[in-house]
C-alpha cells in the first residue's frame, strides 16, 4: 500500500523497497536503542516483520521506517521507528506510525512500545504509560 503525503513524500509497506543498508546504518550508528546491531540481524528482523513501512523523500530516498513484530492475534510490538532530521517536524512521523499500526491485520492487537522520547507523538495514536501490570525482563549484558 502506497500513500502520498504532502510535498511529495510517500509511505510504502512494500518490504522489498526497504533500503536495508540505510536502515542498518541509522539504527546501528545513530539510534540509542539499536547501537551496534549487526547488519545480518537487521536483515532478519526486516524479513520477519509482521509489518514494515518506509517513508520516502520525493527523490525516492528512504528517510524513515517503522517495524512491527506481531503474533497477529493478541499482541504486537512497535520497534525501530525513526525519521531522519531532514523530514522531521512535518507530521510524517505520525503518518508513518499510524500506517504501521492501523493495518487491519494487526490493528486489533494490544501494542507495546518502548521509547525514551517522542511520547507526545505516540500518545496521539492511543499509546499510554504502562500500568501496574506491565513488567519487563531485559537480557543481562
C-alpha positions in Angstrom: 0.0 0.0 0.0 1.5 3.3 -1.1 0.2 6.7 0.0 1.4 10.1 -1.0 2.0 12.7 1.7 2.4 16.5 1.4 5.4 17.8 -0.5 5.8 14.5 -2.4 6.8 12.3 0.5 5.5 8.8 0.4 4.7 5.9 2.7 5.0 2.4 1.3 4.7 -1.0 3.1 6.4 -3.0 0.3 9.2 -4.8 2.3 11.2 -5.2 -1.0 11.5 -1.5 -1.3 13.1 -1.1 2.2 16.7 0.2 1.9 18.2 -2.3 4.3 21.6 -0.7 4.2 20.1 2.7 5.2 18.1 1.2 8.0 21.1 -0.6 9.3 23.3 2.5 9.1 20.9 4.6 11.0 19.9 2.1 13.7 23.3 0.7 14.4 25.1 4.0 14.2 22.6 6.7 15.2 19.9 5.2 17.4 20.2 4.8 21.1 18.2 1.5 21.1 20.0 -0.5 18.4 23.5 0.8 18.6 25.9 -1.7 17.2 23.2 -4.1 15.9 24.8 -6.3 13.2 23.6 -6.0 9.6 22.6 -9.7 9.4 20.4 -9.3 12.5 18.7 -6.2 11.0 18.1 -8.0 7.7 16.5 -10.9 9.6 14.3 -8.5 11.6 13.1 -6.8 8.4 12.4 -10.1 6.7 10.4 -11.5 9.6 8.5 -8.3 10.4 4.7 -8.6 10.5 4.8 -5.1 9.0 7.4 -2.7 7.9 6.7 0.7 6.4 9.1 3.0 4.8 9.0 6.8 4.5 10.4 8.1 1.2 11.5 11.6 0.1 10.3 12.9 -3.2 13.6 11.8 -4.8 12.9 8.2 -3.7 15.5 8.0 -0.8 14.2 6.3 2.3 14.1 8.8 5.2 12.2 6.8 7.8 10.9 3.4 8.9 8.6 1.7 11.3 8.7 -2.1 12.0 6.1 -4.2 13.8 6.5 -7.6 15.3 3.2 -9.5 16.0 1.6 -12.8 16.6 -1.2 -11.4 14.5 -3.9 -12.2 17.1 -3.2 -10.7 20.6 0.0 -8.7 20.8 2.2 -6.5 18.6 5.4 -4.6 19.3 6.3 -1.4 17.6 10.0 -1.2 17.0 12.8 0.6 15.2 10.8 3.8 14.4 12.8 6.7 13.0 12.6 9.7 10.7 15.7 11.4 9.5 16.2 15.0 10.7 15.5 16.4 7.2 12.0 15.1 7.3 11.0 15.8 10.9 8.5 18.4 12.2 6.0 18.0 9.3 3.8 15.2 10.6 5.5 12.4 8.6 6.5 10.5 11.8 2.8 10.4 12.9 1.7 9.3 9.5 4.4 6.6 9.4 3.5 5.1 12.8 -0.3 5.4 12.0 0.3 3.5 8.8 2.3 0.8 10.6 -0.1 0.2 13.5 -3.6 0.8 11.9 -3.3 -2.0 9.4 -6.3 -4.5 9.5 -4.0 -7.5 10.1 -2.8 -6.1 13.5 -5.0 -3.1 14.4 -7.0 -5.1 17.0 -3.9 -6.4 18.8 -2.5 -4.9 22.0 0.5 -2.8 21.1 3.7 -2.5 23.2 6.3 0.2 22.6 9.5 1.2 24.4 10.8 4.7 24.0 12.6 7.3 25.9 11.4 10.2 23.7 8.6 11.1 21.3 5.9 10.3 23.9 3.6 13.1 22.6 3.6 11.6 19.1 2.7 8.1 20.3 0.0 9.5 22.7 -1.8 10.9 19.6 -2.2 7.3 18.4 -3.5 6.0 21.7 -0.3 4.8 23.4 -0.2 5.5 27.1 2.1 4.9 30.0 2.2 1.3 31.3 0.1 0.4 34.2 0.9 -1.6 37.4 0.7 -4.9 35.4 3.5 -4.1 33.0 6.8 -5.9 33.7 9.9 -6.3 31.6 12.8 -8.6 31.5 15.9 -7.4 29.8 18.9 -9.6 28.8 21.9 -9.4 31.1 24.9 -7.8 29.4 
